[in-house]
Amino acid sequence: MISLLNDWGAGWASWFLAAVIQNTIFLLLVFAALHLLRGASARVKAMVATVGVVKLVLPPLVPSHWLMGATTQGPTAAVTNLLFPFAEDGAV
């Protein structure tokens, strides 16, 4: 059970790291755009800010294996069996 939780934690940590890095870069771009749009109308600035908030809710869209180092190893058999209990062997 502990090894299963450790596997899940490792998978979650890699996803969370990708999300944090991508959202940080995106927020820097949004804040830079808002800084450049200082004299624009409030409607334009609100639209840019709304796009930024919506992106924060979405999961990371860009594959980020280049950020963390690619791995060719898939999930362990215990995790695969738990996530896909009715899949045939080798089908996942």
Secondary structure, 3 states (H helix, E strand, C coil): CHHHHHHHHHHHHHHHHHHHHHHHHHHHHHHHHHHHCCCCCHHHHHHHHHHHHHHHHCCCCCCCHHHHCCCCCCCCHHHHHHHCCCCCCCCC
